[in-house]
Amino acid sequence: MRICLINPRIRVGPAYVIHLGLAYISKVLKSASYTDIKLIDLALHDDWSVERIEEEIKNTNADIWGITGYITIFNSIKWLTELVKKHHPNSTVVVGGSIITASPRLVFENMPEADIGVI
């Protein structure tokens, strides 16, 4: 099973460390014998264009996509779920982080591409 975890951009300017929550999730998955895991931390790649991000998603072949984020970047998370389903319609999209914890109804009513929410 191939898994891709995505951290959207939160602000302008680069982050200097990888998203800790996704790093933990990646480590736990690897400990459970899931070895094909990719982490796309867009906060570390603040110079990536919209086209570059779409190309990265298009070229990443994953069965499960995990996307995290805050409610304040709702539109970015929604856009990423749409891109994933556009290029990988049979994959599963999991939305996690504080967005799903704070507003699960908002997510599922407005992001039909999200299959699962993890609090």
Solvent accessible surface area in square Angstrom, and as a share of the most:
residue,aa,sasa,rsa
1,M,127,0.57
2,R,90,0.33
3,I,11,0.05
4,C,0,0.00
5,L,9,0.05
6,I,1,0.00
7,N,6,0.03
8,P,1,0.01
9,R,68,0.25
10,I,67,0.34
11,R,151,0.55
12,V,150,0.86
13,G,22,0.21
14,P,58,0.36
15,A,21,0.16
16,Y,185,0.70
17,V,119,0.68
18,I,79,0.40
19,H,55,0.25
20,L,111,0.55
21,G,30,0.29
22,L,6,0.03
23,A,31,0.24
24,Y,133,0.51
25,I,83,0.42
26,S,14,0.09
27,K,133,0.56
28,V,99,0.57
29,L,36,0.18
30,K,103,0.44
31,S,84,0.54
32,A,58,0.45
33,S,93,0.60
34,Y,83,0.32
35,T,114,0.66
36,D,75,0.39
37,I,28,0.14
38,K,77,0.33
39,L,46,0.23
40,I,8,0.04
41,D,5,0.02
42,L,5,0.02
43,A,13,0.10
44,L,62,0.31
45,H,64,0.29
46,D,48,0.25
47,D,119,0.62
48,W,39,0.14
49,S,55,0.35
50,V,88,0.51
51,E,127,0.57
52,R,100,0.37
53,I,6,0.03
54,E,43,0.19
55,E,82,0.37
56,E,27,0.12
57,I,2,0.01
58,K,108,0.46
59,N,105,0.54
60,T,11,0.07
61,N,95,0.48
62,A,6,0.04
63,D,52,0.27
64,I,49,0.25
65,W,0,0.00
66,G,9,0.09
67,I,2,0.01
68,T,13,0.07
69,G,7,0.07
70,Y,111,0.42
71,I,67,0.34
72,T,117,0.68
73,I,21,0.11
74,F,35,0.15
75,N,117,0.60
76,S,41,0.27
77,I,0,0.00
78,K,54,0.23
79,W,76,0.27
80,L,1,0.01
81,T,0,0.00
82,E,65,0.29
83,L,10,0.05
84,V,0,0.00
85,K,40,0.17
86,K,135,0.57
87,H,46,0.21
88,H,26,0.12
89,P,89,0.56
90,N,150,0.77
91,S,11,0.07
92,T,43,0.25
93,V,0,0.00
94,V,28,0.16
95,V,0,0.00
96,G,13,0.12
97,G,33,0.32
98,S,50,0.32
99,I,0,0.00
100,I,2,0.01
101,T,76,0.44
102,A,73,0.56
103,S,26,0.17
104,P,55,0.35
105,R,183,0.67
106,L,72,0.36
107,V,0,0.00
108,F,88,0.37
109,E,120,0.54
110,N,59,0.30
111,M,1,0.00
112,P,103,0.65
113,E,36,0.16
114,A,8,0.07
115,D,68,0.35
116,I,83,0.42
117,G,29,0.28
118,V,80,0.46
119,I,150,0.76
